[in-house]
Amino acid sequence: MDLRQRIATRMTRLAAAGLLRTLQPPRGIDLCSNDYLGLSQHPELKRRMAEAVLREGCGSTGSRLLRGERSAFSAIEKRFARFKRTEAALYFSSGYAANLAVLAAFLETDDAVFSDELNHASLIDGMRLGRARKIIFPHSNVAALRKDMERGLCRGQRFIIAESVFSMDGDIAPLKDYAALAESAGASLIIDEAHAAGIFGERGSGCIEAENIGSAVLVSINPMGKAFGCAGAFVCGPWWAIDYLAQRARPFVFSTAPPPSIAAALDAALDLVEKGAERRKRVLSLARYLRALLAERGFDVAPQGSQIIPILIGGNAQAMSVAGSLQNAGFDVRAIRPPTVPEGTARLRVSVNAGLTEAILRSFTDALCTAMRSAAAA
Ligand SMILES: Cc1ncc(COP(=O)(O)O)c(C=O)c1O
């Protein structure tokens, strides 16, 4: 079979399993993006970024280790490190690149890494690049992790890896327990704050702040394409870990630095997050409201959790059909299918943002019930 035929077979298989993806631009009321605070469209971010483009040009022209460096990058890194109450921070071009970088750089041959079964693909891929022994523990199960750690002794270092807010389930990891476990076992805790940074904590810096576990965390990864409305990601931690990444993290060393104008947008976003307690509260209170509405209508939704609310459907085709009906009714909701989520757990991933209202959430819930009924009847 030649390559073209082989790929055609793979595509046919994906289509038969209801797993073909399409590229669909935003349309309708946003109930699926990660723009939780609405900052991607904020006039201040647009203005600051546009001014920076006019001043600095478009591309950075090289790796940060060569001519791609700008003082605006190191300034925003220092500022973000202060925000996270860590010694240092390093900016990567995406959260995906940051996760690959961190895990590939820190995990070595004699090490063991304990990873939540629902961790994001970028953490899984990072572990593949790292050479440590992998132990996958059941989702947020502290007792199982403790047992695994008692059994999983190794000659090198041990790492625990989890997201603070899980991207497809919207639940929050038992971070205090992980911190205690890491401290007692002498293990290093790595936390991905992708969906927590900007939303949780008194100052909006994430769940590490909210749970007051900063001293137990080796590094956190803070993607900026979500609540901060920009792009890229800061890895934050002690100076020796961050210095090492700047030397050895391949996605940092061997890649052109992001457009310098992004530093201006990040600075503006951080201003708004620091002043944005009301916006954060609004997102979380709208999320609680939607959770209660859905529970009233019989959906299996936890009363507490984050701004991400999964509506489990199961089958791939049904999830696509429910999402399609909602889109036709004017709501931008997307179906999430394997391998993004485990087999048989296709779902709608509903995310709440500060621009929504209770009235919109009520009409969305009505539309969802109608869409579920017609999918069941089909
Ligand atoms: C938990 C988690 N980590 C990392 C990433 C990757 O971040 P980015 O989109 O900036 O590459 C995502 C994005 O979907 C995510 O949900």
The ligand as an SDF file (V2000), in Angstrom:
LIG
                    3D

 16 16  0  0  0  0  0  0  0  0999 V2000
   -4.4290   21.8140   30.3250 C   0  0  0  0  0  0  0  0  0  0  0  0
   -3.7880   22.3820   29.1050 C   0  0  0  0  0  0  0  0  0  0  0  0
   -2.4600   22.4900   29.0570 N   0  0  0  0  0  0  0  0  0  0  0  0
   -1.8320   23.0030   27.9860 C   0  0  0  0  0  0  0  0  0  0  0  0
   -2.5290   23.4220   26.8910 C   0  0  0  0  0  0  0  0  0  0  0  0
   -1.7880   23.9410   25.7040 C   0  0  0  0  0  0  0  0  0  0  0  0
   -1.7720   25.3340   25.7140 O   0  0  0  0  0  0  0  0  0  0  0  0
   -1.6770   26.1240   24.3340 P   0  0  0  0  0  0  0  0  0  0  0  0
   -3.0560   26.1240   23.7660 O   0  0  0  0  0  0  0  0  0  0  0  0
   -1.1720   27.4730   24.7270 O   0  0  0  0  0  0  0  0  0  0  0  0
   -0.7120   25.3830   23.4690 O   0  0  0  0  0  0  0  0  0  0  0  0
   -3.9120   23.3520   26.8990 C   0  0  0  0  0  0  0  0  0  0  0  0
   -4.6790   23.8330   25.7180 C   0  0  0  0  0  0  0  0  0  0  0  0
   -5.6180   23.3520   25.2780 O   0  0  0  0  0  0  0  0  0  0  0  0
   -4.5690   22.8190   28.0270 C   0  0  0  0  0  0  0  0  0  0  0  0
   -5.9030   22.7050   28.0680 O   0  0  0  0  0  0  0  0  0  0  0  0
  1  2  1  0
  2  3  1  0
  2 15  2  0
  3  4  2  0
  4  5  1  0
  5  6  1  0
  5 12  2  0
  6  7  1  0
  7  8  1  0
  8  9  2  0
  8 10  1  0
  8 11  1  0
 12 13  1  0
 12 15  1  0
 13 14  2  0
 15 16  1  0
M  END
$$$$
